[in-house]
Amino acid sequence: MVLKKVKKFYIGCVGNMKLLCQKCNTEIFVNENMIMIHDNIWNTFFNKSDIYCDHCIENILGRNITVLDLNDALCNYFWKEKHNL
């Protein structure tokens, strides 16, 4: 799948709303640092309403994210492309 290079963008945000990581306060962008991991992993380490960037998720898990951790959400395609996976 070839993904078109795009500038930073938000999904589901209105106006000036920003999605921020709860741990490091980094702004989260769909095509940069947002990932969606499988529910069984998320539910083990996080609360349902938690919002974390990819780096903080890795820090909390204590390891690097692998493609096996990721579900089929659109943001993961961007993330895998960015990390050459």
PDB file with one MODEL, atoms N, CA, C and O in Angstrom:
MODEL        1
ATOM      1  N   MET A   1       0.842  -1.172   0.000  1.00  0.00           N
ATOM      2  CA  MET A   1       0.000   0.000   0.000  1.00  0.00           C
ATOM      3  C   MET A   1       0.892   1.242   0.000  1.00  0.00           C
ATOM      4  O   MET A   1       1.787   1.356   0.838  1.00  0.00           O
ATOM      5  N   VAL A   2       0.669   2.146  -0.902  1.00  0.00           N
ATOM      6  CA  VAL A   2       1.423   3.392  -0.971  1.00  0.00           C
ATOM      7  C   VAL A   2       0.597   4.486  -0.321  1.00  0.00           C
ATOM      8  O   VAL A   2      -0.558   4.706  -0.685  1.00  0.00           O
ATOM      9  N   LEU A   3       1.194   5.166   0.638  1.00  0.00           N
ATOM     10  CA  LEU A   3       0.497   6.242   1.332  1.00  0.00           C
ATOM     11  C   LEU A   3       1.066   7.570   0.882  1.00  0.00           C
ATOM     12  O   LEU A   3       2.281   7.752   0.806  1.00  0.00           O
ATOM     13  N   LYS A   4       0.183   8.480   0.591  1.00  0.00           N
ATOM     14  CA  LYS A   4       0.574   9.814   0.170  1.00  0.00           C
ATOM     15  C   LYS A   4       1.187  10.562   1.351  1.00  0.00           C
ATOM     16  O   LYS A   4       0.657  10.537   2.463  1.00  0.00           O
ATOM     17  N   LYS A   5       2.299  11.219   1.093  1.00  0.00           N
ATOM     18  CA  LYS A   5       2.928  12.028   2.138  1.00  0.00           C
ATOM     19  C   LYS A   5       2.028  13.218   2.446  1.00  0.00           C
ATOM     20  O   LYS A   5       1.617  13.944   1.541  1.00  0.00           O
ATOM     21  N   VAL A   6       1.728  13.410   3.703  1.00  0.00           N
ATOM     22  CA  VAL A   6       0.856  14.513   4.108  1.00  0.00           C
ATOM     23  C   VAL A   6       1.497  15.251   5.267  1.00  0.00           C
ATOM     24  O   VAL A   6       2.358  14.714   5.964  1.00  0.00           O
ATOM     25  N   LYS A   7       1.068  16.482   5.464  1.00  0.00           N
ATOM     26  CA  LYS A   7       1.524  17.234   6.635  1.00  0.00           C
ATOM     27  C   LYS A   7       0.799  16.691   7.853  1.00  0.00           C
ATOM     28  O   LYS A   7      -0.080  15.838   7.729  1.00  0.00           O
ATOM     29  N   LYS A   8       1.161  17.176   9.019  1.00  0.00           N
ATOM     30  CA  LYS A   8       0.512  16.743  10.254  1.00  0.00           C
ATOM     31  C   LYS A   8      -0.985  16.973  10.165  1.00  0.00           C
ATOM     32  O   LYS A   8      -1.427  18.022   9.694  1.00  0.00           O
ATOM     33  N   PHE A   9      -1.760  16.012  10.608  1.00  0.00           N
ATOM     34  CA  PHE A   9      -3.197  16.213  10.636  1.00  0.00           C
ATOM     35  C   PHE A   9      -3.830  15.476  11.798  1.00  0.00           C
ATOM     36  O   PHE A   9      -3.242  14.564  12.379  1.00  0.00           O
ATOM     37  N   TYR A  10      -5.031  15.889  12.117  1.00  0.00           N
ATOM     38  CA  TYR A  10      -5.789  15.334  13.229  1.00  0.00           C
ATOM     39  C   TYR A  10      -6.974  14.533  12.695  1.00  0.00           C
ATOM     40  O   TYR A  10      -7.477  14.800  11.603  1.00  0.00           O
ATOM     41  N   ILE A  11      -7.405  13.562  13.469  1.00  0.00           N
ATOM     42  CA  ILE A  11      -8.658  12.871  13.181  1.00  0.00           C
ATOM     43  C   ILE A  11      -9.567  13.100  14.380  1.00  0.00           C
ATOM     44  O   ILE A  11      -9.164  12.893  15.524  1.00  0.00           O
ATOM     45  N   GLY A  12     -10.780  13.522  14.113  1.00  0.00           N
ATOM     46  CA  GLY A  12     -11.763  13.677  15.173  1.00  0.00           C
ATOM     47  C   GLY A  12     -11.580  14.909  16.043  1.00  0.00           C
ATOM     48  O   GLY A  12     -12.182  14.996  17.112  1.00  0.00           O
ATOM     49  N   CYS A  13     -10.770  15.857  15.616  1.00  0.00           N
ATOM     50  CA  CYS A  13     -10.581  17.083  16.390  1.00  0.00           C
ATOM     51  C   CYS A  13     -11.292  18.234  15.702  1.00  0.00           C
ATOM     52  O   CYS A  13     -11.357  18.296  14.474  1.00  0.00           O
ATOM     53  N   VAL A  14     -11.814  19.124  16.490  1.00  0.00           N
ATOM     54  CA  VAL A  14     -12.563  20.254  15.959  1.00  0.00           C
ATOM     55  C   VAL A  14     -11.876  21.549  16.371  1.00  0.00           C
ATOM     56  O   VAL A  14     -11.468  21.700  17.523  1.00  0.00           O
ATOM     57  N   GLY A  15     -11.748  22.475  15.442  1.00  0.00           N
ATOM     58  CA  GLY A  15     -11.175  23.777  15.761  1.00  0.00           C
ATOM     59  C   GLY A  15      -9.766  23.682  16.284  1.00  0.00           C
ATOM     60  O   GLY A  15      -8.899  23.067  15.663  1.00  0.00           O
ATOM     61  N   ASN A  16      -9.537  24.299  17.440  1.00  0.00           N
ATOM     62  CA  ASN A  16      -8.193  24.349  18.015  1.00  0.00           C
ATOM     63  C   ASN A  16      -7.900  23.221  19.007  1.00  0.00           C
ATOM     64  O   ASN A  16      -6.882  23.259  19.699  1.00  0.00           O
ATOM     65  N   MET A  17      -8.773  22.228  19.084  1.00  0.00           N
ATOM     66  CA  MET A  17      -8.536  21.122  20.005  1.00  0.00           C
ATOM     67  C   MET A  17      -7.279  20.372  19.607  1.00  0.00           C
ATOM     68  O   MET A  17      -7.035  20.137  18.423  1.00  0.00           O
ATOM     69  N   LYS A  18      -6.486  20.001  20.594  1.00  0.00           N
ATOM     70  CA  LYS A  18      -5.272  19.230  20.352  1.00  0.00           C
ATOM     71  C   LYS A  18      -5.332  17.955  21.171  1.00  0.00           C
ATOM     72  O   LYS A  18      -5.868  17.933  22.279  1.00  0.00           O
ATOM     73  N   LEU A  19      -4.780  16.906  20.612  1.00  0.00           N
ATOM     74  CA  LEU A  19      -4.671  15.638  21.310  1.00  0.00           C
ATOM     75  C   LEU A  19      -3.271  15.589  21.906  1.00  0.00           C
ATOM     76  O   LEU A  19      -2.281  15.604  21.175  1.00  0.00           O
ATOM     77  N   LEU A  20      -3.186  15.528  23.242  1.00  0.00           N
ATOM     78  CA  LEU A  20      -1.904  15.554  23.929  1.00  0.00           C
ATOM     79  C   LEU A  20      -1.677  14.272  24.711  1.00  0.00           C
ATOM     80  O   LEU A  20      -2.602  13.721  25.308  1.00  0.00           O
ATOM     81  N   CYS A  21      -0.440  13.808  24.699  1.00  0.00           N
ATOM     82  CA  CYS A  21      -0.052  12.644  25.490  1.00  0.00           C
ATOM     83  C   CYS A  21      -0.197  12.986  26.968  1.00  0.00           C
ATOM     84  O   CYS A  21       0.248  14.045  27.410  1.00  0.00           O
ATOM     85  N   GLN A  22      -0.812  12.101  27.722  1.00  0.00           N
ATOM     86  CA  GLN A  22      -1.031  12.323  29.154  1.00  0.00           C
ATOM     87  C   GLN A  22       0.265  12.316  29.955  1.00  0.00           C
ATOM     88  O   GLN A  22       0.325  12.905  31.034  1.00  0.00           O
ATOM     89  N   LYS A  23       1.288  11.667  29.451  1.00  0.00           N
ATOM     90  CA  LYS A  23       2.530  11.527  30.211  1.00  0.00           C
ATOM     91  C   LYS A  23       3.543  12.621  29.879  1.00  0.00           C
ATOM     92  O   LYS A  23       4.115  13.220  30.790  1.00  0.00           O
ATOM     93  N   CYS A  24       3.777  12.892  28.595  1.00  0.00           N
ATOM     94  CA  CYS A  24       4.837  13.834  28.214  1.00  0.00           C
ATOM     95  C   CYS A  24       4.307  15.129  27.611  1.00  0.00           C
ATOM     96  O   CYS A  24       5.081  16.040  27.315  1.00  0.00           O
ATOM     97  N   ASN A  25       2.997  15.215  27.428  1.00  0.00           N
ATOM     98  CA  ASN A  25       2.354  16.416  26.875  1.00  0.00           C
ATOM     99  C   ASN A  25       2.700  16.685  25.411  1.00  0.00           C
ATOM    100  O   ASN A  25       2.451  17.784  24.917  1.00  0.00           O
ATOM    101  N   THR A  26       3.260  15.718  24.720  1.00  0.00           N
ATOM    102  CA  THR A  26       3.548  15.859  23.299  1.00  0.00           C
ATOM    103  C   THR A  26       2.237  15.867  22.530  1.00  0.00           C
ATOM    104  O   THR A  26       1.316  15.117  22.853  1.00  0.00           O
ATOM    105  N   GLU A  27       2.156  16.710  21.521  1.00  0.00           N
ATOM    106  CA  GLU A  27       0.980  16.727  20.667  1.00  0.00           C
ATOM    107  C   GLU A  27       0.993  15.467  19.804  1.00  0.00           C
ATOM    108  O   GLU A  27       2.029  15.090  19.255  1.00  0.00           O
ATOM    109  N   ILE A  28      -0.158  14.825  19.690  1.00  0.00           N
ATOM    110  CA  ILE A  28      -0.258  13.558  18.971  1.00  0.00           C
ATOM    111  C   ILE A  28      -0.890  13.794  17.604  1.00  0.00           C
ATOM    112  O   ILE A  28      -1.963  14.385  17.483  1.00  0.00           O
ATOM    113  N   PHE A  29      -0.191  13.314  16.584  1.00  0.00           N
ATOM    114  CA  PHE A  29      -0.656  13.421  15.202  1.00  0.00           C
ATOM    115  C   PHE A  29      -0.826  12.030  14.618  1.00  0.00           C
ATOM    116  O   PHE A  29      -0.008  11.143  14.862  1.00  0.00           O
ATOM    117  N   VAL A  30      -1.888  11.840  13.846  1.00  0.00           N
ATOM    118  CA  VAL A  30      -2.205  10.541  13.262  1.00  0.00           C
ATOM    119  C   VAL A  30      -1.061  10.015  12.403  1.00  0.00           C
ATOM    120  O   VAL A  30      -0.769   8.820  12.429  1.00  0.00           O
ATOM    121  N   ASN A  31      -0.417  10.883  11.650  1.00  0.00           N
ATOM    122  CA  ASN A  31       0.607  10.420  10.723  1.00  0.00           C
ATOM    123  C   ASN A  31       2.023  10.541  11.282  1.00  0.00           C
ATOM    124  O   ASN A  31       2.992  10.499  10.526  1.00  0.00           O
ATOM    125  N   GLU A  32       2.148  10.690  12.604  1.00  0.00           N
ATOM    126  CA  GLU A  32       3.484  10.800  13.193  1.00  0.00           C
ATOM    127  C   GLU A  32       3.701   9.896  14.394  1.00  0.00           C
ATOM    128  O   GLU A  32       4.549   9.005  14.347  1.00  0.00           O
ATOM    129  N   ASN A  33       2.961  10.104  15.456  1.00  0.00           N
ATOM    130  CA  ASN A  33       3.271   9.421  16.710  1.00  0.00           C
ATOM    131  C   ASN A  33       2.066   8.764  17.375  1.00  0.00           C
ATOM    132  O   ASN A  33       2.106   8.445  18.564  1.00  0.00           O
ATOM    133  N   MET A  34       0.999   8.562  16.612  1.00  0.00           N
ATOM    134  CA  MET A  34      -0.181   7.872  17.139  1.00  0.00           C
ATOM    135  C   MET A  34      -0.137   6.416  16.691  1.00  0.00           C
ATOM    136  O   MET A  34       0.100   6.115  15.521  1.00  0.00           O
ATOM    137  N   ILE A  35      -0.370   5.524  17.644  1.00  0.00           N
ATOM    138  CA  ILE A  35      -0.526   4.110  17.303  1.00  0.00           C
ATOM    139  C   ILE A  35      -1.743   3.571  18.038  1.00  0.00           C
ATOM    140  O   ILE A  35      -2.181   4.126  19.046  1.00  0.00           O
ATOM    141  N   MET A  36      -2.267   2.500  17.521  1.00  0.00           N
ATOM    142  CA  MET A  36      -3.364   1.798  18.190  1.00  0.00           C
ATOM    143  C   MET A  36      -2.950   0.340  18.307  1.00  0.00           C
ATOM    144  O   MET A  36      -2.760  -0.358  17.310  1.00  0.00           O
ATOM    145  N   ILE A  37      -2.815  -0.102  19.557  1.00  0.00           N
ATOM    146  CA  ILE A  37      -2.394  -1.473  19.797  1.00  0.00           C
ATOM    147  C   ILE A  37      -3.610  -2.343  20.096  1.00  0.00           C
ATOM    148  O   ILE A  37      -4.699  -1.843  20.379  1.00  0.00           O
ATOM    149  N   HIS A  38      -3.401  -3.640  20.029  1.00  0.00           N
ATOM    150  CA  HIS A  38      -4.490  -4.583  20.259  1.00  0.00           C
ATOM    151  C   HIS A  38      -5.070  -4.410  21.668  1.00  0.00           C
ATOM    152  O   HIS A  38      -4.357  -4.100  22.622  1.00  0.00           O
ATOM    153  N   ASP A  39      -6.368  -4.618  21.764  1.00  0.00           N
ATOM    154  CA  ASP A  39      -7.097  -4.410  23.015  1.00  0.00           C
ATOM    155  C   ASP A  39      -6.515  -5.196  24.184  1.00  0.00           C
ATOM    156  O   ASP A  39      -6.434  -4.680  25.299  1.00  0.00           O
ATOM    157  N   ASN A  40      -6.112  -6.437  23.939  1.00  0.00           N
ATOM    158  CA  ASN A  40      -5.599  -7.250  25.052  1.00  0.00           C
ATOM    159  C   ASN A  40      -4.333  -6.645  25.659  1.00  0.00           C
ATOM    160  O   ASN A  40      -4.121  -6.750  26.866  1.00  0.00           O
ATOM    161  N   ILE A  41      -3.495  -6.016  24.842  1.00  0.00           N
ATOM    162  CA  ILE A  41      -2.296  -5.347  25.359  1.00  0.00           C
ATOM    163  C   ILE A  41      -2.699  -4.058  26.067  1.00  0.00           C
ATOM    164  O   ILE A  41      -2.263  -3.785  27.186  1.00  0.00           O
ATOM    165  N   TRP A  42      -3.541  -3.266  25.393  1.00  0.00           N
ATOM    166  CA  TRP A  42      -3.973  -1.987  25.983  1.00  0.00           C
ATOM    167  C   TRP A  42      -4.622  -2.199  27.343  1.00  0.00           C
ATOM    168  O   TRP A  42      -4.287  -1.509  28.306  1.00  0.00           O
ATOM    169  N   ASN A  43      -5.538  -3.140  27.428  1.00  0.00           N
ATOM    170  CA  ASN A  43      -6.283  -3.367  28.668  1.00  0.00           C
ATOM    171  C   ASN A  43      -5.402  -3.879  29.809  1.00  0.00           C
ATOM    172  O   ASN A  43      -5.760  -3.736  30.978  1.00  0.00           O
ATOM    173  N   THR A  44      -4.263  -4.467  29.481  1.00  0.00           N
ATOM    174  CA  THR A  44      -3.338  -4.949  30.496  1.00  0.00           C
ATOM    175  C   THR A  44      -2.545  -3.809  31.131  1.00  0.00           C
ATOM    176  O   THR A  44      -2.239  -3.855  32.323  1.00  0.00           O
ATOM    177  N   PHE A  45      -2.214  -2.794  30.349  1.00  0.00           N
ATOM    178  CA  PHE A  45      -1.322  -1.732  30.810  1.00  0.00           C
ATOM    179  C   PHE A  45      -1.969  -0.358  30.988  1.00  0.00           C
ATOM    180  O   PHE A  45      -1.428   0.496  31.692  1.00  0.00           O
ATOM    181  N   PHE A  46      -3.114  -0.144  30.359  1.00  0.00           N
ATOM    182  CA  PHE A  46      -3.688   1.202  30.296  1.00  0.00           C
ATOM    183  C   PHE A  46      -5.166   1.187  30.646  1.00  0.00           C
ATOM    184  O   PHE A  46      -5.816   0.142  30.608  1.00  0.00           O
ATOM    185  N   ASN A  47      -5.691   2.359  30.988  1.00  0.00           N
ATOM    186  CA  ASN A  47      -7.128   2.536  31.152  1.00  0.00           C
ATOM    187  C   ASN A  47      -7.739   2.845  29.794  1.00  0.00           C
ATOM    188  O   ASN A  47      -7.056   3.326  28.890  1.00  0.00           O
ATOM    189  N   LYS A  48      -9.004   2.572  29.660  1.00  0.00           N
ATOM    190  CA  LYS A  48      -9.691   2.736  28.374  1.00  0.00           C
ATOM    191  C   LYS A  48      -9.565   4.152  27.813  1.00  0.00           C
ATOM    192  O   LYS A  48      -9.421   4.316  26.602  1.00  0.00           O
ATOM    193  N   SER A  49      -9.616   5.165  28.657  1.00  0.00           N
ATOM    194  CA  SER A  49      -9.616   6.555  28.194  1.00  0.00           C
ATOM    195  C   SER A  49      -8.219   7.180  28.130  1.00  0.00           C
ATOM    196  O   SER A  49      -8.100   8.366  27.821  1.00  0.00           O
ATOM    197  N   ASP A  50      -7.170   6.422  28.412  1.00  0.00           N
ATOM    198  CA  ASP A  50      -5.811   6.952  28.365  1.00  0.00           C
ATOM    199  C   ASP A  50      -5.429   7.372  26.958  1.00  0.00           C
ATOM    200  O   ASP A  50      -5.895   6.793  25.977  1.00  0.00           O
ATOM    201  N   ILE A  51      -4.572   8.389  26.866  1.00  0.00           N
ATOM    202  CA  ILE A  51      -4.055   8.866  25.587  1.00  0.00           C
ATOM    203  C   ILE A  51      -2.549   9.028  25.733  1.00  0.00           C
ATOM    204  O   ILE A  51      -2.083   9.854  26.517  1.00  0.00           O
ATOM    205  N   TYR A  52      -1.787   8.237  24.977  1.00  0.00           N
ATOM    206  CA  TYR A  52      -0.334   8.288  25.034  1.00  0.00           C
ATOM    207  C   TYR A  52       0.255   8.307  23.632  1.00  0.00           C
ATOM    208  O   TYR A  52      -0.314   7.739  22.700  1.00  0.00           O
ATOM    209  N   CYS A  53       1.400   8.966  23.494  1.00  0.00           N
ATOM    210  CA  CYS A  53       2.127   8.931  22.225  1.00  0.00           C
ATOM    211  C   CYS A  53       2.869   7.595  22.118  1.00  0.00           C
ATOM    212  O   CYS A  53       2.950   6.842  23.089  1.00  0.00           O
ATOM    213  N   ASP A  54       3.401   7.316  20.946  1.00  0.00           N
ATOM    214  CA  ASP A  54       4.090   6.048  20.720  1.00  0.00           C
ATOM    215  C   ASP A  54       5.272   5.848  21.669  1.00  0.00           C
ATOM    216  O   ASP A  54       5.485   4.738  22.157  1.00  0.00           O
ATOM    217  N   HIS A  55       6.037   6.895  21.935  1.00  0.00           N
ATOM    218  CA  HIS A  55       7.209   6.755  22.803  1.00  0.00           C
ATOM    219  C   HIS A  55       6.820   6.429  24.238  1.00  0.00           C
ATOM    220  O   HIS A  55       7.466   5.606  24.886  1.00  0.00           O
ATOM    221  N   CYS A  56       5.777   7.065  24.733  1.00  0.00           N
ATOM    222  CA  CYS A  56       5.330   6.785  26.106  1.00  0.00           C
ATOM    223  C   CYS A  56       4.724   5.391  26.212  1.00  0.00           C
ATOM    224  O   CYS A  56       4.883   4.726  27.236  1.00  0.00           O
ATOM    225  N   ILE A  57       4.042   4.946  25.181  1.00  0.00           N
ATOM    226  CA  ILE A  57       3.527   3.569  25.190  1.00  0.00           C
ATOM    227  C   ILE A  57       4.692   2.596  25.293  1.00  0.00           C
ATOM    228  O   ILE A  57       4.638   1.644  26.072  1.00  0.00           O
ATOM    229  N   GLU A  58       5.744   2.826  24.513  1.00  0.00           N
ATOM    230  CA  GLU A  58       6.921   1.955  24.590  1.00  0.00           C
ATOM    231  C   GLU A  58       7.548   1.999  25.983  1.00  0.00           C
ATOM    232  O   GLU A  58       7.942   0.962  26.517  1.00  0.00           O
ATOM    233  N   ASN A  59       7.643   3.185  26.572  1.00  0.00           N
ATOM    234  CA  ASN A  59       8.216   3.304  27.916  1.00  0.00           C
ATOM    235  C   ASN A  59       7.393   2.551  28.946  1.00  0.00           C
ATOM    236  O   ASN A  59       7.949   1.881  29.816  1.00  0.00           O
ATOM    237  N   ILE A  60       6.077   2.655  28.855  1.00  0.00           N
ATOM    238  CA  ILE A  60       5.203   1.966  29.805  1.00  0.00           C
ATOM    239  C   ILE A  60       5.276   0.450  29.619  1.00  0.00           C
ATOM    240  O   ILE A  60       5.298  -0.304  30.592  1.00  0.00           O
ATOM    241  N   LEU A  61       5.313   0.014  28.360  1.00  0.00           N
ATOM    242  CA  LEU A  61       5.430  -1.419  28.087  1.00  0.00           C
ATOM    243  C   LEU A  61       6.812  -1.949  28.457  1.00  0.00           C
ATOM    244  O   LEU A  61       6.968  -3.134  28.751  1.00  0.00           O
ATOM    245  N   GLY A  62       7.813  -1.072  28.444  1.00  0.00           N
ATOM    246  CA  GLY A  62       9.180  -1.489  28.742  1.00  0.00           C
ATOM    247  C   GLY A  62       9.872  -2.149  27.568  1.00  0.00           C
ATOM    248  O   GLY A  62      10.841  -2.887  27.749  1.00  0.00           O
ATOM    249  N   ARG A  63       9.381  -1.890  26.363  1.00  0.00           N
ATOM    250  CA  ARG A  63       9.968  -2.490  25.161  1.00  0.00           C
ATOM    251  C   ARG A  63       9.513  -1.708  23.933  1.00  0.00           C
ATOM    252  O   ARG A  63       8.627  -0.858  24.009  1.00  0.00           O
ATOM    253  N   ASN A  64      10.138  -2.015  22.808  1.00  0.00           N
ATOM    254  CA  ASN A  64       9.743  -1.391  21.553  1.00  0.00           C
ATOM    255  C   ASN A  64       8.433  -1.977  21.047  1.00  0.00           C
ATOM    256  O   ASN A  64       8.137  -3.148  21.283  1.00  0.00           O
ATOM    257  N   ILE A  65       7.659  -1.168  20.357  1.00  0.00           N
ATOM    258  CA  ILE A  65       6.441  -1.630  19.696  1.00  0.00           C
ATOM    259  C   ILE A  65       6.841  -2.493  18.504  1.00  0.00           C
ATOM    260  O   ILE A  65       7.779  -2.155  17.782  1.00  0.00           O
ATOM    261  N   THR A  66       6.147  -3.587  18.297  1.00  0.00           N
ATOM    262  CA  THR A  66       6.358  -4.419  17.112  1.00  0.00           C
ATOM    263  C   THR A  66       5.088  -4.405  16.272  1.00  0.00           C
ATOM    264  O   THR A  66       4.027  -4.002  16.749  1.00  0.00           O
ATOM    265  N   VAL A  67       5.196  -4.845  15.024  1.00  0.00           N
ATOM    266  CA  VAL A  67       4.015  -4.886  14.157  1.00  0.00           C
ATOM    267  C   VAL A  67       2.957  -5.832  14.716  1.00  0.00           C
ATOM    268  O   VAL A  67       1.773  -5.669  14.422  1.00  0.00           O
ATOM    269  N   LEU A  68       3.353  -6.796  15.498  1.00  0.00           N
ATOM    270  CA  LEU A  68       2.391  -7.722  16.098  1.00  0.00           C
ATOM    271  C   LEU A  68       1.531  -7.045  17.156  1.00  0.00           C
ATOM    272  O   LEU A  68       0.441  -7.527  17.465  1.00  0.00           O
ATOM    273  N   ASP A  69       2.004  -5.932  17.717  1.00  0.00           N
ATOM    274  CA  ASP A  69       1.250  -5.184  18.722  1.00  0.00           C
ATOM    275  C   ASP A  69       0.143  -4.341  18.104  1.00  0.00           C
ATOM    276  O   ASP A  69      -0.841  -4.020  18.770  1.00  0.00           O
ATOM    277  N   LEU A  70       0.301  -3.980  16.829  1.00  0.00           N
ATOM    278  CA  LEU A  70      -0.569  -3.000  16.187  1.00  0.00           C
ATOM    279  C   LEU A  70      -1.817  -3.635  15.593  1.00  0.00           C
ATOM    280  O   LEU A  70      -1.757  -4.712  15.000  1.00  0.00           O
ATOM    281  N   ASN A  71      -2.956  -2.951  15.760  1.00  0.00           N
ATOM    282  CA  ASN A  71      -4.178  -3.414  15.091  1.00  0.00           C
ATOM    283  C   ASN A  71      -4.207  -2.825  13.679  1.00  0.00           C
ATOM    284  O   ASN A  71      -3.191  -2.306  13.216  1.00  0.00           O
ATOM    285  N   ASP A  72      -5.327  -2.892  12.996  1.00  0.00           N
ATOM    286  CA  ASP A  72      -5.371  -2.449  11.590  1.00  0.00           C
ATOM    287  C   ASP A  72      -5.874  -1.012  11.407  1.00  0.00           C
ATOM    288  O   ASP A  72      -6.386  -0.668  10.342  1.00  0.00           O
ATOM    289  N   ALA A  73      -5.732  -0.176  12.437  1.00  0.00           N
ATOM    290  CA  ALA A  73      -6.142   1.232  12.351  1.00  0.00           C
ATOM    291  C   ALA A  73      -5.264   1.992  11.352  1.00  0.00           C
ATOM    292  O   ALA A  73      -4.091   1.665  11.171  1.00  0.00           O
ATOM    293  N   LEU A  74      -5.837   2.997  10.715  1.00  0.00           N
ATOM    294  CA  LEU A  74      -5.130   3.785   9.709  1.00  0.00           C
ATOM    295  C   LEU A  74      -3.839   4.394  10.240  1.00  0.00           C
ATOM    296  O   LEU A  74      -2.826   4.398   9.540  1.00  0.00           O
ATOM    297  N   CYS A  75      -3.860   4.903  11.455  1.00  0.00           N
ATOM    298  CA  CYS A  75      -2.658   5.541  12.000  1.00  0.00           C
ATOM    299  C   CYS A  75      -1.479   4.578  12.038  1.00  0.00           C
ATOM    300  O   CYS A  75      -0.331   5.013  11.942  1.00  0.00           O
ATOM    301  N   ASN A  76      -1.734   3.292  12.174  1.00  0.00           N
ATOM    302  CA  ASN A  76      -0.642   2.314  12.216  1.00  0.00           C
ATOM    303  C   ASN A  76       0.048   2.163  10.868  1.00  0.00           C
ATOM    304  O   ASN A  76       1.239   1.856  10.822  1.00  0.00           O
ATOM    305  N   TYR A  77      -0.667   2.371   9.779  1.00  0.00           N
ATOM    306  CA  TYR A  77      -0.034   2.321   8.460  1.00  0.00           C
ATOM    307  C   TYR A  77       0.975   3.448   8.327  1.00  0.00           C
ATOM    308  O   TYR A  77       2.074   3.245   7.810  1.00  0.00           O
ATOM    309  N   PHE A  78       0.609   4.630   8.789  1.00  0.00           N
ATOM    310  CA  PHE A  78       1.543   5.755   8.775  1.00  0.00           C
ATOM    311  C   PHE A  78       2.753   5.463   9.656  1.00  0.00           C
ATOM    312  O   PHE A  78       3.893   5.716   9.266  1.00  0.00           O
ATOM    313  N   TRP A  79       2.494   4.931  10.840  1.00  0.00           N
ATOM    314  CA  TRP A  79       3.560   4.659  11.795  1.00  0.00           C
ATOM    315  C   TRP A  79       4.532   3.611  11.251  1.00  0.00           C
ATOM    316  O   TRP A  79       5.747   3.762  11.373  1.00  0.00           O
ATOM    317  N   LYS A  80       3.989   2.547  10.648  1.00  0.00           N
ATOM    318  CA  LYS A  80       4.845   1.503  10.078  1.00  0.00           C
ATOM    319  C   LYS A  80       5.672   2.049   8.921  1.00  0.00           C
ATOM    320  O   LYS A  80       6.838   1.688   8.766  1.00  0.00           O
ATOM    321  N   GLU A  81       5.081   2.907   8.117  1.00  0.00           N
ATOM    322  CA  GLU A  81       5.831   3.511   7.013  1.00  0.00           C
ATOM    323  C   GLU A  81       6.952   4.388   7.562  1.00  0.00           C
ATOM    324  O   GLU A  81       8.077   4.342   7.064  1.00  0.00           O
ATOM    325  N   LYS A  82       6.658   5.166   8.561  1.00  0.00           N
ATOM    326  CA  LYS A  82       7.662   6.053   9.157  1.00  0.00           C
ATOM    327  C   LYS A  82       8.828   5.266   9.744  1.00  0.00           C
ATOM    328  O   LYS A  82       9.970   5.725   9.711  1.00  0.00           O
ATOM    329  N   HIS A  83       8.543   4.079  10.283  1.00  0.00           N
ATOM    330  CA  HIS A  83       9.573   3.253  10.919  1.00  0.00           C
ATOM    331  C   HIS A  83      10.070   2.127  10.008  1.00  0.00           C
ATOM    332  O   HIS A  83      10.759   1.213  10.461  1.00  0.00           O
ATOM    333  N   ASN A  84       9.721   2.200   8.733  1.00  0.00           N
ATOM    334  CA  ASN A  84      10.185   1.226   7.725  1.00  0.00           C
ATOM    335  C   ASN A  84       9.873  -0.222   8.125  1.00  0.00           C
ATOM    336  O   ASN A  84      10.718  -1.107   7.996  1.00  0.00           O
ATOM    337  N   LEU A  85       8.659  -0.445   8.608  1.00  0.00           N
ATOM    338  CA  LEU A  85       8.244  -1.803   9.007  1.00  0.00           C
ATOM    339  C   LEU A  85       7.264  -2.376   7.993  1.00  0.00           C
ATOM    340  O   LEU A  85       6.801  -3.505   8.152  1.00  0.00           O
TER     341      LEU A  85
ENDMDL
END
